[in-house]
């Protein structure tokens, strides 16, 4: 009977050890799952922020393109105004010269 008792104690100790290992593995698995969920959440947040930044960059690009178009139009108008001013200046000079010769 003592041999049976020893075997029973050994089996009990093995069962306790096995349940401890399984419990630790389950806890480790739960911890890893929690870390995975947190990492996934952070990745989703980063992705959302990246999408928002991309949208803002697209808006900024569109606005800068519009500003560039307006600047080019303003430059064309300024060149035209300068050309008209130069022509008027030449006309005034010619008129002044004609009046001086009379």
Buried (B, 14 or more C-beta within 10 A) or exposed (E): EEEEEEEEEEEEEEEEEEEEEEEEEEEEEEEEEEEEEEEEEEEEEEEEEEEEEEEEEEEEEEEEEEEEEEEEEEEEEEEEEEEEEEEEEEEEEEEEEEEEEE
